[in-house]
Amino acid sequence: MKLLYIIGIQAYTLLIRIFSLFNPKAKLFIKGRKNIFTSIAQKVDPAEKHIWFHFASLGEFEQGRPVLEKLKALYPSKKIVVTFFSPSGYEIRKNYAFADVFYLPMDTAANAKRFITGINPEMAIFTKYEFWHFYFKELKNRGIPLYVISGIFRENQAFFKWYGGFYRNILKSVTYFFVQNKESEDLLKSIGLHHVSISGDTRFDRVYENAQSPKQLSIVESFIGSAPTIVCGSTWPEDEKILSALPQQYPNWKFIIAPHEIHESHIESIEKQFSVGSIRFSVFGAEPKALNAQYQTLIIDNIGMLSALYQYGKLAYIGGGFGTGIHNTLEAAAFGLPVIFGPKYDKFQEAKDLIAIGAAKSISSTGELIDTFNAFANHQQAADAARKYVDNKKGATDQIISVIMKSNRP
């Protein structure tokens, strides 16, 4: 199985190199790792101890961010190294003020040894998932504590199958698991891993903090005026096709579309579907205020604003539910927005919870979207339930920090 893992890593790297010839994300993936060890050597002093945080992508960064920033607040002189696997995380957070930020070199024995030597970590903290054999083994061999925070496990994962011995051994390198639910705790204990506790999801702390002091966006405020607004976050073409029926149905509402991908062809596709009264964010700011009323749909053609946009909404639609799975529902719920999303949400406990308390609904068609829109448009009880759900779930960060501090004094 180890040989297959090594072959898989090599095959993945080769495929990414091929895709990089015509795919912008793949190109960034390869370019960002070019001369990576030279870059690390220039920025990181291996004579100093560091705290290493790894994130798969931007969503995991926001999830683990409260723990990172709490540790930094407690130990301001400590050096922190952040790594990302995905360009969508690195490219947005590469200038993050509290850490030196890099792409994670591919998981090989040589890379793991060289990388860990280069950053000299006193502990490593991985958020939610990404379990790398050689990195984990190298940390264990050197006696460096490794924590997984906001972990979540499912019975159908290879760790819990008869053929999953190799993958179970990867998990054995983890010093301690902080998991989101009892199912994850029980699954880990079923394979002999008892260094685990249910801490919940650190995303609740992050979205709660964001909702308490969101960044004000004057251009968005000018756009919506006093009109009720639905914020459609992380949308994909399948979502936009259904959403495009709403503006004509609800002429008194404003619509904010923040797509997951902002490349030109996608923005142009949204403009065609929302052809009446739509305008790009980058253009709207230069428009005379007297013309503001003629625009009903604002298309966000940049990355990084979404978490602040929800403060202006009365409802939220979260994209991804017609593809591989929905995106972050909690950012909207923290502001007290009832949430609507597509049918693929089964892997997301918070989505199930929000539906159970009447703060969210899943839809599969335009007709269901309109019915749900009508049901939620003036539903204060749903709004209150969403906000209360987030408020009651916060606190994972303090629990994680408490355990880490008992075992390590950074």
C-alpha positions in Angstrom: 0.0 0.0 0.0 2.9 2.4 0.7 4.2 1.8 -2.8 0.8 2.6 -4.2 0.7 5.8 -2.1 4.1 6.9 -3.5 3.0 6.1 -7.1 -0.2 8.1 -6.4 1.7 11.1 -5.3 3.9 11.0 -8.4 1.0 10.5 -10.7 -0.9 13.4 -9.1 2.2 15.6 -9.6 2.5 14.6 -13.2 -1.1 15.3 -13.9 -0.9 18.7 -12.3 2.1 19.5 -14.5 0.1 18.6 -17.6 -2.9 20.5 -16.5 -0.7 23.5 -15.7 -0.2 24.0 -19.4 -3.8 25.3 -19.8 -5.3 25.5 -16.3 -4.6 28.7 -14.2 -5.0 27.0 -10.8 -2.7 24.1 -11.8 -0.2 26.6 -13.0 -0.2 28.4 -9.7 0.1 25.0 -7.9 3.3 24.2 -9.8 4.8 27.7 -9.9 4.2 28.2 -6.2 6.3 25.1 -5.4 9.2 26.0 -7.6 12.3 26.8 -5.6 10.1 26.4 -2.5 13.0 25.4 -0.2 15.1 28.4 -1.3 12.1 30.6 -0.3 11.8 28.9 3.0 15.5 29.3 3.7 15.3 33.0 3.0 12.4 33.6 5.3 12.6 31.1 8.1 15.5 30.8 10.6 15.8 27.1 11.4 17.6 28.0 14.6 14.3 29.2 16.0 11.4 27.1 17.0 8.2 27.6 15.1 4.5 26.6 15.3 3.5 25.0 12.1 -0.1 25.3 10.9 -1.2 23.4 7.7 -4.4 24.1 5.8 -5.8 22.4 2.7 -7.3 25.6 1.4 -8.9 28.9 2.4 -11.9 27.3 4.1 -9.7 25.3 6.5 -7.6 28.4 7.1 -10.6 30.3 8.3 -11.6 27.3 10.4 -8.3 27.0 12.1 -7.6 30.8 12.2 -9.0 31.3 15.7 -6.6 28.8 17.2 -3.6 30.3 15.4 -4.5 33.9 16.4 -5.2 32.9 20.0 -1.8 31.2 20.3 -0.2 34.3 18.7 -2.0 36.5 21.2 -0.8 34.4 24.1 2.8 34.1 22.8 3.4 37.1 20.5 7.1 36.4 20.1 6.5 33.0 18.7 7.2 32.4 15.1 4.5 30.7 13.0 4.7 29.0 9.7 1.6 28.4 7.6 1.4 26.0 4.7 -1.4 25.5 2.1 -1.9 22.6 -0.3 -4.3 24.6 -2.6 -3.7 27.8 -4.6 -7.1 29.1 -3.5 -5.8 29.3 0.0 -2.2 30.4 -0.6 -2.9 33.1 -3.1 -5.4 34.8 -0.9 -3.5 34.5 2.4 0.1 34.6 1.3 0.6 38.0 2.9 -1.0 37.0 6.2 0.5 39.2 8.9 0.9 36.6 11.7 3.0 34.0 9.8 5.4 33.1 7.0 3.2 31.5 4.4 4.2 28.8 1.9 2.9 26.0 -0.3 3.4 22.6 1.2 5.9 20.6 -0.8 4.5 17.3 -2.1 4.5 14.5 0.4 7.8 12.6 -0.2 10.3 11.3 2.3 12.9 13.7 1.1 10.6 16.7 1.1 9.3 15.9 4.6 12.8 15.7 6.1 14.0 18.8 4.3 10.9 20.9 5.1 10.7 19.9 8.8 14.4 20.6 9.2 13.9 24.0 7.5 11.1 25.3 9.7 12.1 23.5 13.0 8.6 23.1 14.4 7.9 22.6 18.1 4.4 21.5 17.2 2.3 21.0 14.1 -1.4 21.7 13.9 -3.5 20.4 11.0 -7.1 21.5 10.5 -10.0 19.1 9.7 -8.2 16.8 7.3 -5.2 16.1 5.0 -3.2 13.2 6.4 0.2 13.0 4.8 2.2 9.8 5.4 5.8 11.1 5.2 5.2 14.4 7.0 3.3 12.7 9.8 6.0 10.0 10.1 8.8 12.5 10.2 7.1 14.5 12.9 6.6 11.3 15.0 10.2 10.2 14.4 11.4 13.6 15.8 9.0 13.6 18.7 7.2 16.7 17.5 3.6 16.9 18.8 1.0 16.8 16.0 -2.6 17.9 16.6 -5.6 17.6 14.3 -8.3 20.2 15.1 -11.9 20.3 14.0 -11.5 16.8 12.7 -14.4 15.0 11.3 -14.5 11.3 10.3 -17.0 9.1 8.5 -17.4 5.4 8.4 -16.9 5.1 4.7 -13.3 6.4 4.9 -10.4 4.1 4.2 -9.2 4.4 7.8 -12.1 2.3 9.0 -12.1 -0.4 6.2 -10.5 -3.8 6.4 -7.9 -2.7 3.8 -7.1 0.5 5.6 -4.1 -0.6 7.6 -1.7 1.8 5.9 -4.0 4.8 6.4 -4.6 3.8 10.1 -0.9 3.9 10.6 -0.9 7.5 9.4 -3.4 8.5 12.0 -1.2 6.8 14.7 1.3 9.6 14.3 -1.2 12.1 15.6 -0.6 13.2 19.2 -4.2 14.3 19.8 -7.4 14.6 17.9 -10.0 17.4 18.5 -13.1 16.3 16.7 -16.4 17.9 15.8 -18.8 15.1 16.9 -19.3 11.9 18.8 -19.4 9.8 15.6 -15.8 10.9 14.8 -14.7 10.1 18.4 -16.3 6.7 18.3 -14.8 5.8 14.9 -11.3 6.8 16.1 -11.7 4.8 19.3 -12.9 1.8 17.3 -9.4 1.6 15.7 -7.6 2.0 19.0 -7.0 5.8 18.9 -8.1 7.1 22.3 -6.2 10.3 22.4 -9.3 12.2 21.2 -12.0 14.5 22.6 -15.0 16.3 21.2 -14.2 20.0 21.0 -16.6 21.1 18.3 -15.9 23.1 15.3 -13.6 26.2 15.5 -15.4 27.7 12.5 -18.2 28.7 15.0 -15.6 30.9 16.8 -14.4 32.4 13.6 -17.8 33.2 12.2 -19.1 34.5 15.5 -16.1 36.9 15.8 -16.6 38.0 12.2 -20.3 38.8 12.9 -19.4 40.9 15.9 -17.2 43.3 14.0 -17.6 42.9 10.2 -15.8 45.1 7.8 -18.1 47.9 6.5 -18.5 48.1 2.7 -19.7 51.5 1.6 -20.2 50.5 -2.0 -22.5 47.7 -1.0 -24.4 49.9 1.4 -24.9 52.4 -1.5 -26.1 49.6 -3.7 -28.7 48.1 -1.4 -30.0 51.3 0.2 -33.0 50.2 2.3 -34.1 47.3 0.1 -34.2 43.7 1.5 -31.3 41.8 0.1 -30.4 38.1 -0.6 -26.7 37.4 -0.6 -25.8 34.4 -2.8 -22.3 33.2 -1.8 -19.8 30.8 -3.5 -22.2 30.1 -6.4 -21.5 27.9 -9.3 -23.2 27.9 -12.8 -25.9 25.4 -11.7 -26.8 27.7 -8.7 -26.9 30.8 -10.9 -29.2 29.2 -13.4 -31.8 28.6 -10.7 -31.2 32.0 -9.0 -31.7 33.9 -12.2 -35.4 33.4 -12.0 -35.7 35.5 -8.8 -35.0 39.1 -9.7 -38.1 39.4 -12.0 -40.2 37.6 -9.3 -39.1 40.0 -6.6 -38.5 43.4 -8.1 -38.3 45.1 -4.7 -35.4 42.9 -3.6 -31.7 43.4 -4.2 -29.5 40.5 -5.2 -25.7 40.1 -4.5 -24.0 37.3 -6.3 -20.5 36.3 -5.1 -19.4 33.4 -7.3 -16.9 30.8 -6.3 -14.9 31.4 -9.5 -14.4 34.9 -10.7 -12.6 34.3 -14.1 -13.9 36.5 -16.9 -16.0 33.9 -18.7 -17.9 33.0 -15.5 -18.6 36.7 -14.7 -19.8 37.2 -18.3 -22.1 34.1 -18.0 -23.7 35.6 -14.8 -24.2 38.9 -16.6 -26.1 37.2 -19.4 -28.4 35.4 -17.0 -29.0 38.5 -14.8 -29.1 40.7 -17.8 -31.6 43.3 -16.5 -30.3 45.6 -13.9 -27.0 43.8 -13.1 -23.6 45.4 -12.6 -20.2 44.3 -11.5 -18.8 45.5 -8.1 -15.7 46.8 -9.8 -17.8 49.0 -12.0 -20.6 50.0 -9.6 -18.3 52.1 -7.4 -17.6 54.5 -10.2 -21.3 55.0 -11.1 -23.1 58.2 -10.2 -25.2 57.7 -7.1 -28.3 59.0 -8.9 -28.2 55.8 -11.0 -28.0 53.4 -8.1 -31.7 52.6 -8.1 -31.7 51.1 -11.6 -29.4 48.2 -10.5 -31.0 45.2 -8.9 -28.1 42.7 -9.0 -24.5 43.3 -7.8 -22.0 40.8 -9.1 -18.9 40.5 -6.9 -15.9 40.1 -9.2 -13.3 39.8 -6.5 -12.3 37.4 -3.8 -12.3 38.0 0.0 -15.5 40.0 0.6 -18.0 37.3 1.1 -17.8 37.0 4.9 -18.5 40.7 5.2 -21.3 40.7 2.7 -23.7 38.7 4.8 -24.2 41.6 7.2 -26.3 43.3 4.5 -28.5 40.3 3.8 -31.9 39.2 5.0 -31.6 35.8 3.3 -28.6 33.8 2.1 -28.2 31.3 -0.7 -25.1 29.1 -0.4 -23.7 27.6 -3.6 -22.2 24.2 -4.3 -25.2 22.0 -3.5 -25.6 21.0 -7.2 -22.0 20.0 -7.4 -19.7 18.3 -4.9 -21.2 19.8 -1.9 -22.3 23.1 -0.3 -19.9 25.8 0.9 -19.8 27.6 4.2 -23.3 28.1 5.7 -22.1 29.3 9.1 -20.8 32.7 7.9 -24.4 33.6 6.9 -26.0 32.0 9.9 -23.8 34.0 12.3 -25.5 37.1 11.0 -29.0 35.7 11.6 -29.7 34.8 7.9 -31.9 31.9 7.1 -30.0 29.8 4.6 -31.0 28.1 1.3 -28.8 25.6 -0.6 -28.9 22.8 -3.1 -29.5 19.0 -2.5 -25.9 17.9 -1.8 -25.4 18.7 1.9 -25.2 15.3 3.5 -21.5 15.6 4.5 -22.1 18.8 6.4 -23.4 18.4 9.9 -24.1 22.1 10.4 -26.4 22.1 7.3 -28.4 19.2 8.8 -28.6 21.0 12.1 -29.8 24.3 10.5 -32.5 22.4 8.7 -33.6 20.6 11.9 -34.1 23.9 13.7 -35.9 25.6 10.8 -33.1 27.9 9.9 -32.3 26.4 6.5 -33.9 24.6 3.6 -32.5 22.5 0.8 -34.0 22.9 -2.7 -33.7 21.0 -6.0 -35.5 23.2 -8.5 -36.6 26.8 -9.4 -40.0 26.1 -8.0 -38.7 24.9 -4.7 -36.4 27.9 -4.5 -39.3 30.3 -5.0 -41.4 28.5 -2.4 -38.5 28.6 0.1 -37.8 32.3 -0.7 -41.4 33.1 0.1 -41.3 31.1 3.3 -38.0 32.7 4.6 -38.5 36.3 3.3 -40.0 37.6 6.5 -39.3 34.7 8.9 -37.8 36.2 12.1 -38.0 32.9 13.9 -35.7 31.3 11.4 -33.3 34.2 11.6 -33.2 34.0 15.4 -32.7 30.3 15.2 -29.7 30.6 12.9 -28.0 33.2 15.1 -28.7 31.3 18.3 -27.3 28.1 16.7 -23.9 29.7 16.1 -23.8 31.4 19.5 -24.4 28.1 21.3 -21.7 26.3 19.4 -18.8 28.6 19.9 -16.0 27.8 22.4 -14.0 25.1 20.6 -10.9 27.4 20.4 -10.5 27.8 24.1 -11.0 24.1 24.7 -8.2 23.2 22.2 -5.8 25.9 23.5 -6.3 24.6 27.0 -5.3 21.0 26.1 -2.3 22.1 24.0 -1.1 24.5 26.7 -1.2 21.7 29.3 1.0 19.5 27.1 3.3 22.2 25.7 4.4 25.5 26.9 5.4 27.3 23.7 
